[in-house]
Amino acid sequence: MSIRFASAASAVALAACFATPAFAGEANAANIGPAAETETEITVTEAPASAGLPVLAPIDLSEAMGQEEATPAITISGSATLASDYRFRGVSQTDEGMAIQGGFTIAHESGFYLGTWGSNLAGWGTFGGANMELDIYAGYKLPVGEGTLDFGGTWFMYPSGADTTDFVEFYAKLSGAVGPLGLTATVAYAPSQEALGRVFFTGARAAAGLPNDPGDKEDNLYLAGDATYGIADTPITLKAHIGYSDGNPGLGPNGTSIAPTGTYFDWSLGADIVPVSGLTLSVAYVDTDISDRESAYLLPNFATLAGNSIADATVVFSVTASF
């Protein structure tokens, strides 16, 4: 890993810059916000002076009855999304086709949370025959200065897929705000596992079922920086992302890899529009620096059924309903 961290130095510096000055709270997969408080009061208007009646102050019923509204210790949030493509770190997991996704999170006021998220798959993303990805994650959030530190782990599962398909990844995110910008720096690390191993050196060997190094185990590092900017007095939020992957430069036991060419960058620029509470319309330009030449050794695996690259530039549209 010392070599990988050296090769990722520039990306580390980039992610670190997102974690500076003053920080504010983060909205993420685990929504730990308290329920909105409501207040009931009866106001007796002031009588004309000629009536000679005293002026009565407003009465708060909850206060008068000795009751205070309690914030729930446990909150549940969730969402459902329809997207034109499922891009995982810039690479399509649905053969550049549409995806239906959804999940929910259970969060405790202490900062602990647990959740799950799923999506359909196709093509490269089938990981040994699975047509679904199911992630189970757990973590803990705590305030750091005026920001939030979020750390935990995700178990990537591919139900009905081949053996040695699932893998675990641990993450840490530092988020906050600098002026009007919301910023997040992420470090994700998957320790050595067979699902990430360099079992096939080429796509041709994978297609023929002839492993070069059966049982090999490899790790993976991912660094990312994200920024958001809410346009004042509008329901529009602009967003930007850049990520850096460092993993094995071949194919795992199921002919796939979460770092297809070993090391590469992915990025996106987009916007979220919230026309009504609980509904988000999104658009994003997504791209990577993986060239056709660099990924040629992965063929026929690293391509759509029509033979097109699954890591080229695209625009992804989505609509999300959340609660």
WOPEPE-V361472 format. One record per backbone hydrogen bond with DSSP energy under -1.0 kcal/mol. NH is the residue of the N-H (numbers start at 1). CO is the residue of the C=O. E is the energy in kcal/mol with one decimal. If there is no record, write none. Layout:
NH,CO,E / NH,CO,E
//
This chain:
5,1,-2.8 / 6,2,-1.5 / 7,3,-2.6 / 8,4,-1.5 / 9,6,-1.5 / 12,8,-2.4 / 13,9,-2.3 / 14,10,-1.9 / 15,11,-2.7 / 16,12,-2.7 / 17,13,-1.6 / 19,16,-1.7 / 42,59,-2.0 / 51,48,-1.7 / 52,49,-1.4 / 59,42,-2.3 / 61,40,-1.0 / 64,60,-2.9 / 65,61,-2.1 / 66,63,-1.3 / 67,62,-3.4 / 75,107,-2.6 / 77,105,-2.3 / 79,103,-2.3 / 80,321,-2.3 / 81,101,-3.3 / 82,319,-2.2 / 83,99,-2.8 / 84,317,-2.6 / 88,91,-3.0 / 91,88,-1.6 / 92,310,-2.8 / 93,86,-3.1 / 97,94,-1.7 / 99,83,-2.6 / 101,81,-2.8 / 102,118,-1.8 / 103,79,-2.1 / 104,116,-1.7 / 105,77,-3.3 / 106,114,-3.4 / 107,75,-2.8 / 108,112,-3.2 / 109,73,-2.4 / 111,108,-2.2 / 113,139,-2.2 / 114,106,-2.4 / 115,137,-2.6 / 116,104,-2.1 / 117,135,-2.2 / 118,102,-2.6 / 119,133,-1.9 / 121,131,-1.6 / 122,93,-2.2 / 125,122,-1.6 / 126,123,-2.0 / 130,126,-2.1 / 133,119,-2.9 / 134,157,-2.7 / 135,117,-3.5 / 136,155,-1.8 / 137,115,-2.3 / 138,153,-1.9 / 139,113,-2.1 / 140,151,-2.5 / 141,111,-1.9 / 142,149,-2.1 / 144,147,-2.0 / 147,144,-2.6 / 148,175,-2.4 / 149,142,-2.9 / 150,173,-3.0 / 151,140,-2.1 / 152,171,-2.1 / 153,138,-2.3 / 154,169,-3.1 / 155,136,-3.0 / 156,167,-2.7 / 157,134,-1.9 / 161,158,-2.1 / 167,156,-1.5 / 169,154,-2.4 / 170,189,-2.8 / 171,152,-2.7 / 172,187,-2.0 / 173,150,-3.3 / 174,185,-2.3 / 175,148,-2.6 / 176,183,-2.2 / 178,181,-2.1 / 181,178,-1.8 / 182,228,-2.5 / 183,176,-2.9 / 184,226,-2.3 / 185,174,-2.5 / 186,224,-2.8 / 187,172,-2.3 / 188,222,-3.0 / 189,170,-3.1 / 190,220,-2.8 / 193,218,-2.2 / 196,193,-1.1 / 197,194,-1.5 / 199,197,-1.4 / 199,251,-1.2 / 200,251,-2.6 / 203,297,-3.1 / 206,202,-1.7 / 207,203,-2.7 / 208,204,-1.8 / 210,205,-2.7 / 212,199,-2.2 / 213,199,-2.2 / 216,213,-1.7 / 218,193,-1.6 / 220,190,-2.2 / 221,246,-2.3 / 222,188,-2.8 / 223,244,-2.4 / 224,186,-2.3 / 225,242,-2.5 / 226,184,-2.6 / 227,240,-2.4 / 228,182,-2.4 / 229,238,-2.6 / 231,236,-2.4 / 234,231,-1.5 / 237,272,-2.6 / 238,229,-3.0 / 239,270,-2.5 / 240,227,-2.5 / 241,268,-2.4 / 242,225,-2.0 / 243,266,-3.2 / 244,223,-2.8 / 245,264,-2.7 / 246,221,-2.3 / 247,262,-3.8 / 251,200,-3.1 / 252,256,-3.9 / 255,252,-2.2 / 262,259,-2.5 / 263,261,-1.2 / 264,245,-1.5 / 266,243,-2.1 / 267,287,-2.5 / 268,241,-2.1 / 269,285,-1.8 / 270,239,-2.5 / 271,283,-2.4 / 272,237,-2.7 / 273,281,-3.0 / 274,235,-2.1 / 279,276,-1.9 / 280,320,-2.7 / 281,273,-3.3 / 282,318,-2.9 / 283,271,-2.0 / 284,316,-1.9 / 285,269,-3.5 / 286,314,-3.0 / 287,267,-2.3 / 289,265,-1.8 / 295,291,-1.8 / 298,295,-1.7 / 299,296,-1.4 / 301,298,-1.4 / 303,301,-2.1 / 304,308,-2.8 / 307,304,-1.9 / 314,286,-2.2 / 316,284,-3.0 / 318,282,-2.1 / 319,82,-1.9 / 320,280,-2.7 / 321,80,-2.5 / 322,278,-2.6 / 323,78,-2.4
//
